[in-house]
Amino acid sequence: MTTPIKKYQNVSYAELMTFASQNPNRTRTLDPIEIHIPKNKEETTLDKLGLKGYVISNMNPSGILGVITCINDPEYYALSQKNVRTQMVIDLSTSLQQKTDELKNTHLSRKRKKIYELIAAAYNGAIFKEDSDYLTLYNGIAYMNEMQFILMKEAVQEQTDDDTKIQESSLKGTIVFSSNPMLWKKEYPIWIADYKGRWVAIPSGASAIPLHHMLDDWLKSIEQLGWIVEWPEAEGTKVEIVEKLSIFPSWNENDRKQVKEVLAMRLGKENALHLFKSWKESA
């Protein structure tokens, strides 16, 4: 059986428009691409936290992997629809899991398998049971991507008996470094992000001062706002720590009575602030 030959007929432009006018779907249009623009830009700025020129980029889908995809190209991330962002996260998770092989001969070698598993869990949208898993994953990803993170963990407010009001507290939350800041490198970028990967601070405009140029001042100001900074603990005996602390202007002889752990934290703070100040002065 032979297939009948199709015959095509030439039509004029006027005839084509007549056919088009009879199309029952002629009034339908494609759905517009939605780009979220906040109604109130002030709601997304971080001016109140002393980060002028920085805005919050909310993660959708949320998570640490979303933070990294946003950091890699903030403008493209902001303009992309959710399905595109999801694909970006898929590609990133595959790439990061392959990169974990690079951790074999590093200080993170014992955590390599754990980091591999956490990447997979983050890709699947898991909420980590252990709070420390978030820090472990940030630490691993930061090392593999040559970047450094300052993480903000908001305080959980206690609720009153009637469960309708939240008690006021001067404690805003905790500031956590993704790794020991004394081992950080000036040439690596620093990012401020939510501890659980719900948002990341993105510089916007000329008023955004690079974090390397303001980090010491910002950390001191954030403490004054009620945030607790988890400073690294300095190593050494109590005598050695006291000897090093005594050269700083903030030292008071009565401080010798404090326990070693407190003094080690104080020295860790002084050392970190001194490092960040040297970055600013050499900029």
Secondary structure, 3 states (H helix, E strand, C coil): CCCCCCCCCCCCHHHHHHHHHCCCCCCCCCCCCCCCCCCCHHHHEEHHHCEEEEEEEECCCCCHHHHHHHHHCHHHHHHCCHHHHHHHHHHHHHHHHHHHHHHCCCCCHHHHHHHHHHHHHHHCCCCCCCCHHHHHHHHHHHHHHCCEEEEEEECCCCECCCCCCECCCCCCEEEEECCCHHHCCCCCCEEEEECCCCEEEEECCCCCCCHHHCHHHHHHHHHHCCEEECCCCCCCCHHHHHHHHCCCCCCCHHHHHCCHHHHHHHHHHHHHHHHHHHHHHCC
